[in-house]
């Protein structure tokens, strides 16, 4: 994947990890970056800073019409960064209904899948290009406290492998990023060490350059994978205890 002079689409590109990817791509020499955002004014700060390289695109990844419109607009992309995500902090059994779990699946699994389907022709036209799916350590380990988020990321990781196989013939590189704890709004409730979003973006660009299929981007992701390999049952018990401690602390 030649990042220099490429054109990319980053979903959820107006803040957090998505914004870090936008800035990292431009710093690496990308020609143009479409910034997918649910609300166009949220990308104004990026447009002001890079008026000749940033193109805001209205994109709610749960809206098929907006996905189709983005596919019609972003016909020149060589890179799709599926970054938009949702974590609603509801447990599977404790939530009042399935609304949160369904939305997390729509945003974290069906959204990236629909975008891959819609934009694969554009990537093929650019010689194959690449897809980068921003996943989670919750895609490696079932985290009870994450409710529907962890299952949705498991599904997205499996889909990434399937999409890689399906698009191999057109030369599209498909990479999964396994992300741990990052200092973003989504992880505001998480205590302890958090990586800066820039670290994740740089790890993602490095993975593209090396044509890696899957990469752990930070120490938490590495440690979770190691704990799973070392003693999966002990890790399961530890995560269950953490869920119990959270319930005790919050009264839920």
Kinemage of the C-alpha trace (Angstrom):
@kinemage 1
@onewidth
@group {chain A} dominant
@subgroup {mainchain}
@vectorlist {calphas} color= white
{ca unk a 1} P 0.000 0.000 0.000
{ca unk a 2} L 1.519 3.278 -1.161
{ca unk a 3} L 0.217 5.876 1.277
{ca unk a 4} L 1.976 8.780 -0.368
{ca unk a 5} L -0.273 10.469 -2.932
{ca unk a 6} L -3.190 8.132 -2.171
{ca unk a 7} L -6.791 9.135 -1.552
{ca unk a 8} L -8.500 7.694 1.533
{ca unk a 9} L -11.859 7.591 3.268
{ca unk a 10} L -11.832 7.521 7.088
{ca unk a 11} L -15.155 6.847 8.794
{ca unk a 12} L -15.675 8.612 12.110
{ca unk a 13} L -12.809 10.817 10.992
{ca unk a 14} L -13.797 13.969 12.844
{ca unk a 15} L -12.411 13.005 16.280
{ca unk a 16} L -10.478 10.433 18.310
{ca unk a 17} L -8.703 7.643 16.461
{ca unk a 18} L -10.369 8.628 13.197
{ca unk a 19} L -9.016 12.171 13.362
{ca unk a 20} L -5.592 10.789 14.233
{ca unk a 21} L -5.734 8.681 11.065
{ca unk a 22} L -6.704 11.702 8.984
{ca unk a 23} L -3.773 13.713 10.304
{ca unk a 24} L -1.339 10.797 10.002
{ca unk a 25} L -2.362 10.147 6.399
{ca unk a 26} L -1.846 13.779 5.453
{ca unk a 27} L 1.522 13.853 7.223
{ca unk a 28} L 2.504 10.719 5.294
{ca unk a 29} L 1.764 12.437 1.995
{ca unk a 30} L -1.802 11.402 1.184
{ca unk a 31} L -3.250 13.490 -1.642
{ca unk a 32} L -6.795 13.701 -0.280
{ca unk a 33} L -8.795 12.364 2.661
{ca unk a 34} L -12.556 12.065 2.742
{ca unk a 35} L -13.649 12.540 6.355
{ca unk a 36} L -16.760 10.516 7.071
{ca unk a 37} L -18.853 12.090 9.804
{ca unk a 38} L -22.486 11.996 10.878
{ca unk a 39} L -22.544 15.791 11.182
{ca unk a 40} L -20.589 17.782 8.598
{ca unk a 41} L -19.872 20.746 10.922
{ca unk a 42} L -17.908 18.355 13.164
{ca unk a 43} L -15.229 18.149 10.459
{ca unk a 44} L -14.918 21.905 9.946
{ca unk a 45} L -11.730 22.155 12.025
{ca unk a 46} L -10.001 19.678 9.714
{ca unk a 47} L -11.293 21.413 6.602
{ca unk a 48} L -10.019 24.784 7.835
{ca unk a 49} L -6.570 23.330 8.542
{ca unk a 50} L -6.312 21.461 5.216
{ca unk a 51} L -8.751 23.069 2.752
{ca unk a 52} L -7.135 21.522 -0.331
{ca unk a 53} L -6.921 17.973 1.009
{ca unk a 54} L -9.958 17.397 3.237
{ca unk a 55} L -13.405 16.558 1.895
{ca unk a 56} L -16.080 16.097 4.578
{ca unk a 57} L -18.658 13.436 3.712
{ca unk a 58} L -21.969 12.957 5.532
{ca unk a 59} L -21.762 9.332 6.574
{ca unk a 60} L -23.765 7.468 9.173
{ca unk a 61} L -22.525 3.900 8.714
{ca unk a 62} L -25.950 2.533 9.690
{ca unk a 63} L -27.657 4.375 6.807
{ca unk a 64} L -27.554 2.464 3.497
{ca unk a 65} L -28.502 5.607 1.543
{ca unk a 66} L -25.565 7.559 2.958
{ca unk a 67} L -23.232 4.635 2.286
{ca unk a 68} L -24.399 4.539 -1.328
{ca unk a 69} L -23.931 8.297 -1.614
{ca unk a 70} L -20.405 8.032 -0.187
{ca unk a 71} L -19.581 5.283 -2.679
{ca unk a 72} L -20.731 7.580 -5.495
{ca unk a 73} L -18.613 10.442 -4.160
{ca unk a 74} L -15.457 8.596 -3.134
{ca unk a 75} L -14.776 6.839 -6.430
{ca unk a 76} L -11.055 7.648 -6.362
{ca unk a 77} L -10.108 6.089 -3.024
{ca unk a 78} L -7.276 3.595 -2.633
{ca unk a 79} L -7.747 3.204 1.131
{ca unk a 80} L -10.824 2.670 3.300
{ca unk a 81} L -10.359 3.068 7.055
{ca unk a 82} L -13.371 1.599 8.860
{ca unk a 83} L -12.987 3.412 12.153
{ca unk a 84} L -16.498 4.522 13.196
{ca unk a 85} L -17.637 2.601 16.260
{ca unk a 86} L -20.216 2.514 19.028
{ca unk a 87} L -19.967 1.380 22.642
{ca unk a 88} L -23.128 1.949 24.684
{ca unk a 89} L -21.910 0.517 28.013
{ca unk a 90} L -24.827 -1.888 28.501
{ca unk a 91} L -24.428 -5.526 29.520
{ca unk a 92} L -26.172 -8.218 27.509
{ca unk a 93} L -28.352 -9.489 30.351
{ca unk a 94} L -28.718 -6.271 32.330
{ca unk a 95} L -29.853 -3.986 29.517
{ca unk a 96} L -33.603 -3.226 29.516
{ca unk a 97} L -33.898 -4.491 25.911
{ca unk a 98} L -31.758 -5.270 22.870
{ca unk a 99} L -31.583 -1.713 21.567
{ca unk a 100} L -27.954 -1.157 22.585
{ca unk a 101} L -26.758 -4.551 21.372
{ca unk a 102} L -28.489 -4.107 18.024
{ca unk a 103} L -27.016 -0.642 17.492
{ca unk a 104} L -23.513 -1.825 18.397
{ca unk a 105} L -23.850 -4.625 15.853
{ca unk a 106} L -25.160 -2.214 13.212
{ca unk a 107} L -22.309 0.261 13.707
{ca unk a 108} L -19.421 -2.097 14.440
{ca unk a 109} L -20.235 -5.008 12.128
{ca unk a 110} L -22.857 -4.289 9.485
{ca unk a 111} L -21.575 -0.742 8.862
{ca unk a 112} L -18.007 -1.766 7.938
{ca unk a 113} L -19.332 -4.726 5.970
{ca unk a 114} L -21.634 -2.507 3.920
{ca unk a 115} L -18.814 -0.034 3.282
{ca unk a 116} L -16.471 -2.785 2.122
{ca unk a 117} L -19.125 -4.020 -0.293
{ca unk a 118} L -19.930 -0.541 -1.576
{ca unk a 119} L -16.341 0.634 -2.030
{ca unk a 120} L -14.648 -2.545 -3.254
{ca unk a 121} L -15.200 -1.495 -6.906
{ca unk a 122} L -13.426 1.824 -6.279
{ca unk a 123} L -10.499 0.011 -4.683
{ca unk a 124} L -10.343 -2.400 -7.608
{ca unk a 125} L -10.206 0.550 -10.009
{ca unk a 126} L -7.161 1.845 -8.118
{ca unk a 127} L -5.321 -1.446 -8.516
{ca unk a 128} L -6.626 -3.088 -5.361
{ca unk a 129} L -5.868 -0.613 -2.617
{ca unk a 130} L -6.450 -1.476 1.023
{ca unk a 131} L -9.039 -1.734 3.780
{ca unk a 132} L -8.099 -1.094 7.386
{ca unk a 133} L -10.648 -2.238 9.980
{ca unk a 134} L -10.187 -0.685 13.422
{ca unk a 135} L -11.187 -3.425 15.866
{ca unk a 136} L -10.552 -4.022 19.555
{ca unk a 137} L -8.969 -6.309 22.118
{ca unk a 138} L -12.634 -7.094 22.740
{ca unk a 139} L -12.506 -8.918 19.397
{ca unk a 140} L -9.982 -11.375 20.863
{ca unk a 141} L -11.471 -11.834 24.326
{ca unk a 142} L -15.144 -11.838 25.263
{ca unk a 143} L -15.380 -8.983 27.778
{ca unk a 144} L -18.597 -9.255 29.852
{ca unk a 145} L -18.607 -5.596 30.811
{ca unk a 146} L -18.639 -4.547 27.162
{ca unk a 147} L -22.049 -6.079 26.473
{ca unk a 148} L -22.826 -6.039 22.761
{ca unk a 149} L -19.593 -4.245 21.842
{ca unk a 150} L -17.327 -7.253 22.285
{ca unk a 151} L -19.550 -9.650 20.276
{ca unk a 152} L -19.843 -7.070 17.494
{ca unk a 153} L -16.069 -6.790 17.280
{ca unk a 154} L -15.728 -10.583 17.267
{ca unk a 155} L -18.053 -10.581 14.262
{ca unk a 156} L -16.119 -7.778 12.572
{ca unk a 157} L -12.835 -9.640 13.037
{ca unk a 158} L -14.297 -12.767 11.438
{ca unk a 159} L -15.701 -10.669 8.599
{ca unk a 160} L -12.282 -9.092 8.064
{ca unk a 161} L -10.781 -12.519 7.422
{ca unk a 162} L -13.604 -13.449 5.037
{ca unk a 163} L -13.374 -10.147 3.156
{ca unk a 164} L -9.608 -10.543 2.814
{ca unk a 165} L -10.120 -13.894 1.103
{ca unk a 166} L -12.914 -12.616 -1.126
{ca unk a 167} L -10.978 -9.538 -2.286
{ca unk a 168} L -7.613 -11.245 -2.721
{ca unk a 169} L -8.257 -11.742 -6.440
{ca unk a 170} L -8.574 -7.984 -7.001
{ca unk a 171} L -5.406 -7.308 -4.992
{ca unk a 172} L -7.027 -5.541 -2.047
{ca unk a 173} L -5.068 -5.663 1.190
{ca unk a 174} L -7.346 -6.118 4.239
{ca unk a 175} L -5.881 -5.454 7.685
{ca unk a 176} L -7.367 -5.708 11.175
{ca unk a 177} L -6.133 -3.436 13.963
{ca unk a 178} L -6.539 -4.843 17.468
{ca unk a 179} L -6.805 -1.779 19.700
{ca unk a 180} L -6.645 -1.749 23.488
{ca unk a 181} L -7.350 1.232 25.740
{ca unk a 182} L -7.075 4.599 23.992
{ca unk a 183} L -7.571 8.113 25.300
{ca unk a 184} L -10.812 8.927 23.464
{ca unk a 185} L -14.351 9.896 24.420
{ca unk a 186} L -15.474 6.295 23.997
{ca unk a 187} L -13.005 5.170 26.682
{ca unk a 188} L -13.624 8.051 29.082
{ca unk a 189} L -14.958 5.620 31.713
{ca unk a 190} L -11.862 3.380 31.568
{ca unk a 191} L -9.254 3.773 34.294
{ca unk a 192} L -5.527 3.176 33.966
{ca unk a 193} L -3.072 3.643 31.152
{ca unk a 194} L -4.438 4.782 27.805
{ca unk a 195} L -2.606 5.169 24.526
{ca unk a 196} L -2.785 8.360 22.514
{ca unk a 197} L -4.853 8.071 19.305
{ca unk a 198} L -1.761 9.045 17.293
{ca unk a 199} L -0.078 5.818 18.441
{ca unk a 200} L -2.919 3.766 16.966
{ca unk a 201} L -2.855 5.655 13.678
{ca unk a 202} L 0.898 5.204 13.282
{ca unk a 203} L 0.567 1.491 14.044
{ca unk a 204} L -2.135 1.268 11.385
{ca unk a 205} L -0.044 2.967 8.708
{ca unk a 206} L 2.919 0.754 9.578
{ca unk a 207} L 0.716 -2.319 9.193
{ca unk a 208} L -0.375 -1.134 5.757
{ca unk a 209} L 3.193 -0.581 4.626
{ca unk a 210} L 4.174 -4.061 5.827
{ca unk a 211} L 1.037 -5.693 4.361
{ca unk a 212} L 0.182 -7.258 7.710
{ca unk a 213} L -3.133 -9.056 8.137
{ca unk a 214} L -3.608 -8.270 11.854
{ca unk a 215} L -1.700 -6.083 14.299
{ca unk a 216} L -1.926 -5.382 18.031
{ca unk a 217} L -1.504 -1.622 18.282
{ca unk a 218} L -0.657 -1.097 21.956
{ca unk a 219} L 0.428 -2.754 25.181
{ca unk a 220} L -3.092 -3.575 26.397
{ca unk a 221} L -3.900 -5.433 23.175
{ca unk a 222} L -0.617 -7.333 23.384
{ca unk a 223} L -1.195 -8.249 27.036
{ca unk a 224} L -4.770 -9.403 26.385
{ca unk a 225} L -3.631 -11.669 23.567
{ca unk a 226} L -0.837 -13.053 25.736
{ca unk a 227} L -3.186 -13.686 28.673
{ca unk a 228} L -5.625 -15.473 26.377
{ca unk a 229} L -2.872 -17.734 25.066
{ca unk a 230} L -1.414 -18.382 28.518
{ca unk a 231} L -4.551 -19.249 30.492
{ca unk a 232} L -7.890 -18.456 28.835
{ca unk a 233} L -9.975 -19.648 31.793
{ca unk a 234} L -8.059 -17.496 34.251
{ca unk a 235} L -8.591 -14.498 31.982
{ca unk a 236} L -12.310 -15.271 31.776
{ca unk a 237} L -12.550 -15.405 35.582
{ca unk a 238} L -10.619 -12.145 35.910
{ca unk a 239} L -12.952 -10.328 33.521
{ca unk a 240} L -15.980 -11.731 35.336
{ca unk a 241} L -14.598 -10.418 38.642
{ca unk a 242} L -14.085 -7.009 37.065
{ca unk a 243} L -17.719 -7.001 35.965
{ca unk a 244} L -18.807 -7.834 39.512
{ca unk a 245} L -16.641 -5.054 40.932
{ca unk a 246} L -18.117 -2.579 38.466
{ca unk a 247} L -21.655 -3.535 39.462
{ca unk a 248} L -20.789 -3.136 43.138
{ca unk a 249} L -19.240 0.276 42.535
{ca unk a 250} L -22.090 1.608 40.401
{ca unk a 251} L -24.930 -0.100 42.244
{ca unk a 252} L -26.123 -1.812 39.058
